[in-house]
Amino acid sequence: MNRTVTLDLPAELLDQASEVAQQSGRTLAAILAAWLQSGAASEEAKILTPGAQYPIYTPYGDAGAGEVLHRLLREAKAEQEKAAQDQQ
């Protein structure tokens, strides 16, 4: 069952998605859904802590802050995996 969600997207992202939709002959909704599904299936999405809430936007950060957070989360996961292997 489909559900409707309203998102405020950066103009650059929307322009990029619109261009892909036009070039591929697919709808904008189909492109955005495909991108979301792809992101949800990625390894990066799997390192998030279940039950934790992660803001998508904060007035205190930007894309650079998001990249730093992402790197730190990957490093923390790698350290956890190494510690688990060391205990075995």
C-alpha positions in Angstrom: 0.0 0.0 0.0 1.4 3.4 -1.0 1.4 6.3 1.5 1.9 9.9 0.9 4.9 11.8 2.5 5.7 15.4 2.1 9.4 16.3 2.0 11.2 19.6 1.8 14.1 18.9 -0.5 17.1 21.0 -1.5 16.5 22.6 -4.9 19.7 21.0 -6.2 18.5 17.5 -5.3 15.1 18.1 -6.8 16.7 19.4 -10.0 18.9 16.4 -10.2 16.0 14.0 -9.6 13.9 15.9 -12.2 16.7 15.6 -14.8 17.0 11.9 -14.2 13.3 11.4 -14.4 13.1 13.3 -17.7 16.1 11.5 -19.2 14.8 8.1 -18.1 11.1 8.7 -19.0 10.1 7.8 -15.4 8.1 10.0 -13.0 9.8 12.1 -10.4 8.0 10.1 -7.7 9.5 6.8 -9.1 13.0 8.3 -9.2 12.8 9.5 -5.6 11.3 6.2 -4.4 14.1 4.3 -6.1 16.8 6.5 -4.5 15.2 6.1 -1.1 15.0 2.3 -1.5 18.6 2.2 -2.7 19.7 4.3 0.3 17.7 2.2 2.7 19.4 -1.0 1.4 22.9 0.5 1.7 25.5 -0.6 4.2 25.6 2.9 5.6 21.9 2.8 6.5 22.5 -0.5 8.4 25.0 1.0 10.8 22.4 3.3 12.4 21.4 2.4 15.9 17.9 0.8 16.0 15.5 3.0 17.9 17.7 6.1 17.7 16.4 9.3 16.2 18.6 11.0 13.6 17.8 14.5 12.4 17.9 14.9 8.6 18.5 18.6 9.0 19.8 20.8 11.7 20.4 24.5 11.7 23.7 23.8 13.4 25.1 21.7 10.5 25.2 21.2 6.8 26.4 18.6 4.3 29.9 18.9 5.7 28.7 18.2 9.2 26.7 15.3 7.9 29.8 13.8 6.2 31.8 14.1 9.4 29.0 12.4 11.4 28.8 9.7 8.8 32.5 9.1 9.0 32.4 8.9 12.8 29.6 6.4 12.7 31.5 4.2 10.3 34.6 4.4 12.4 32.6 3.6 15.6 31.1 0.6 13.9 34.5 -0.6 12.7 35.9 -0.3 16.2 32.9 -2.2 17.6 33.5 -5.0 15.1 37.2 -5.1 15.9 36.5 -5.3 19.6 34.0 -8.1 19.0 36.6 -10.1 16.9 39.3 -9.5 19.6 37.0 -11.0 22.2 36.6 -14.2 20.2 
